[in-house]
Amino acid sequence: MAESAAPAGQDAQGPAAGAATAIGAAPAADPSPVETGGPTLLEVLRELDTGPRGLTEAQAEQRLARHGGNVLPARQEASWPRLFVRSARDPFTAVLLCLGLVSAVVCAWGTASVILLLVAVSCVLRATGEHRADRSTAALRELVATTATVLRRAEEDAPPTSRELPVDELVPGDVIRLAPGDLVPADVRLLRAGGLTVHQSALTGESAPVPKSADDTPRGTDGAAPVPVVPGAFQQPQWCFQGSSVASGSATAVVTATGARTRFATAHGPTATDREPSAFDRSVHGVSWIPIRFMLLTPPLVLMANAALRDRGLETLPFAVAVAVGLTPEMLPVLVTTCLARGATLLARTHGVIVKRLPALHDVGAVDVLCLDKTGTLTRDRPVVHRSLGPDGQAEPAVLHWAAVNAWWTLQLADLPEPDALDEAVLDTADEDALLAYDGVAAVPFDPVRRLATAVVRAPGRLGVHTLVVKGDVRAVLERCALTDEQRERLHAHAGRHADDGLRVLAVATAERPARTRGYTPADERGLTFRGLITLRDALAPTAADALQVLTDRGVAVKVLTGDHPGTAARACRDLGIPLTGTDVLDVGGTDTLTDGELSGLAARTTVFARCTPEHKARIIQALRSAGHTVGFLGDGVNDLPALRAADVGIAPRDAADVARESADVVLARKDLTGVAHAVRAGRHASGNIATYLRVTLSSNFGNVIAMLSAGLLLPFLPMLPAQVLTQNLCFDAAQLAFAQDRPPAAVLRRPTVLRPRDLLRFIVGFGVLNAVADLATFVVLALALHGLGPGGDEAVFHSGWFTENLLTQALVMVLLRAGGHGARGRRPGPVAWAAIALAVIGLVVPPSPLGPALGLRPLPVLYYALLTAVLALYAAGLLVARARYSRGRGVSVRSGRR
């Protein structure tokens, strides 16, 4: 596995470069005994009171009792009652409760019962949905290893034996063995290591495996491989941490920290940090205060106006409360929760996407900037061969052949369990029969110091000659080749250009030696003939390009925040068809001195942010949010926690680090942008229906209240009895539940949907006044039809006429203002259309029905229906004209696009 540490960065000098890029991501606090510079191995063993032979069973039992099990701190899930109480804390629900209590005080028991029932249903739906999501994500905790190979002794003088133990039984001082594919079960200090490289992306974010060794001191420079000095324990090659995994090689290590003292567990502590209000919190709370202000002002105004102009005092209190309730969109909590819960349920059932917090579904729909890492999202965590080049820079297939010979026979002769990622990429291109034509003689496997591997083979027909095939880091191979300094520098510069272009680069060289029986050592790697270079690129995620196109079509800008080299990230973006210019790629190392305002402007213009630490990611997201964007972040590692918390909505795949998954608002079935696209669609679907409900309900209610207050001051009697107001309002609210089942037109799904209180208020006032004009026109129609407005029968007919007109105009509003008025042409009536038809039927049927007298209603004269038809036709024409003018202006009240 000579090239497991092969470079993916500018210097093409092994994984140390890649590791150093993201070392700054290490947590500042370090609960384990690791400091920069670090204690020596002897000091670690003394502190832990252990040795290379491990602990005895008795010692292990004592330490388990003292330190506790090696388990992550449990995350306490909120109980259902707690979620129920939490769901009742928003201001709109609180005002509804107050109205319900006021209705009870004035003995309007029907109103009070309906309001309290709606509040209870809304809270139950929201609490149940979030509780179900919590239980689903609790079942996804799968990252941490379940067993480990441990050396234990029965007695002090007994020899150690190797056996598998559950990881929760590990204690500080245990000696464990690590092999390829193993998850590191605790924080450990290496005792011995051979060719060990580990993936610690869950902790630091870098995609390349990092070389580890048991040396007491960090590797310095050897003239061929300078290693950047980076602060933090992750720089120390002798330490491995829980949450990482072994990519290649093997090791024996001593456990230094378990349970809550591991670096992996430290991420649990800050999870309780308060997050800023999300897009849903800001928008819904802002929208809620619009009807709240009207509701608080309406009853006193009604009472004072009637007392001053009509000498009617407290007897109008039930009517004032009924008017306030009529202005209230009582179904808002129920409809919001129903829309979000329905969307979350469909996402989980059809795409395996779990929405842990129902409002997060709205936030996903409002996202206009999606930030994500490169590895595992845009690219797979494995490379593929790009080209094979000869010494002259031209294509040379023989170079790839020799690289495959090296990979195959190193794997066979060094008794390695499986090839590493780069060897596997090379072998994928090889003809196995051609490789078997060689006879393997010996292998000098890869190690992090040499940064190369050698296979010794006997070529077909070459008896008496052994061929050394060397493959690995470019600088390391070139130094062992018979080249002049000028040739060496030219070839190294050539390799550097490929590395700057985002490619991993391997060098291949060969040498022929007389056959011998004596073994081969690294000393034989000299006087080589340079064969050429192998370039590799990251394998693209198969669905990434299509998903990126879908997100772009839906108005979501994708920004890449990665710990990798700028060239590596830019290469993946270009391969996926993301257009980049020179200013679109930024090395964030130079942004630390920028102010927040300067960073906001820079972040808006940049697509790729390279060499990011966790702090950089969180700061970039904050800058984007401060510029008015709704930001989502897709991450899967402990290093992604600050960014997950900083974003409006945090997204993680189910195989993410435990703490990252628990901190996320949305959990994907896998790390795939397609799942994000499905979530965006579902979020916009739900948000579009909520927005339509608010437009229709608030504008209609506002117009009705204006007309009712005006008529109340002009008429010698109440324009509508409290029971009639509440019945009409209940029918309208029940009909509007159909918006939760509606399918909005495609235009609603194309752009991010954000609820804007100011735009909504403008819409409410404009269309509400138009509705009020229609109501007052109905007042004139009634005057003409009845020829007088005296008490008795004329008063009941007036109530009946206005009751019918209100329900018919509200039915018109539901149809004509649905989703901005762009209905589905050529389709069967949807749930909203059927609900509007039912509402109109109720308005026409109730007054002459047996239920009419109970509500104080009576049949209407035929002339009224003729005049009412004319009023409704004019009203419908006015709605269409106003809607067209409004759409040509700044857009509907819930605007699409950026804030």
Helices and strands as residue ranges (DSSP letters): H 15-23, H 41-48, E 55-56, H 57-67, H 80-87, H 91-105, H 109-138, E 147-153, E 161-166, G 167-169, E 175-178, E 187-199, H 201-204, E 210-211, G 233-235, E 239-240, E 245-257, G 259-261, H 263-266, G 269-272, H 279-309, G 314-316, H 317-327, H 332-351, E 354-355, H 359-366, E 369-372, E 379-389, H 397-413, H 421-427, H 432-436, E 439-444, E 452-458, E 465-472, H 474-479, H 485-500, E 504-514, G 522-524, E 529-540, H 544-553, E 557-561, H 566-575, G 582-584, E 585-587, G 588-591, H 596-605, E 608-610, H 614-626, E 631-634, G 638-640, H 641-646, E 649-653, H 658-663, E 666-668, H 673-714, H 722-736, G 737-741, H 746-749, H 757-786, H 793-816, G 818-821, H 831-845, H 851-855, H 862-888
